[in-house]
């Protein structure tokens, strides 16, 4: 799949967040548990969603890594338990869209890295995967994920 890389300016975003430690083998379970906790908190607190969910990953994923699972919400939202309400920084990112199973996301990251090299840019923060379709609502081949990577 060929990836079109665009430069975007993302605004800061208030989100309900859960932080987890995961590995490639446990990331699906960690995301599922985190999103369930966020949804429970949002329903209990009457939070209004303000965009698609996303996760922040370190620029370099090691055997175990920290992931921040985020659900954008309107200003009046509050966290509870291990769910926090926090502002996620915005900034300038290289962005591309992946269509297909999550297992193929490495190609999107590779395209973003190649774009940075070709444009003399360097990664400068966590990568953001924005989940534009919900797993289970479409076949894996139709999942749409935006990948955003800040740079300098």
DALIN-V223800 format. One record per backbone hydrogen bond with DSSP energy under -1.0 kcal/mol. CO is the residue of the C=O (numbers start at 1). NH is the residue of the N-H. Records with the same first field share a line. If there is no record, write none. Layout:
CO: NH + NH
This chain:
6: 95
8: 93
10: 91
13: 88
14: 73
15: 86
16: 71
17: 84
18: 69
20: 67
22: 65
23: 27
26: 30
27: 31
28: 32
29: 33
30: 34
31: 35
32: 36
33: 37
34: 38
35: 39
36: 40
37: 41
38: 42
39: 43
40: 44
41: 45
42: 47
48: 74
53: 131
54: 70
55: 129
56: 68
57: 127
65: 22
67: 20
68: 56
69: 18
70: 54
71: 16
72: 50
74: 77
80: 83
83: 80
84: 17
86: 15
88: 13
91: 10
92: 151
93: 8
94: 149
95: 6
96: 147
98: 145
101: 104
102: 105
104: 107
105: 109
106: 110
107: 111
108: 112
109: 113
110: 114
111: 115
112: 116
113: 117
114: 118
115: 119
116: 121
117: 120
122: 152
127: 57
128: 148
129: 55
130: 132 + 146
134: 137
139: 142
140: 143
143: 100
144: 132
145: 98
146: 130
147: 96
148: 128
149: 94
150: 124
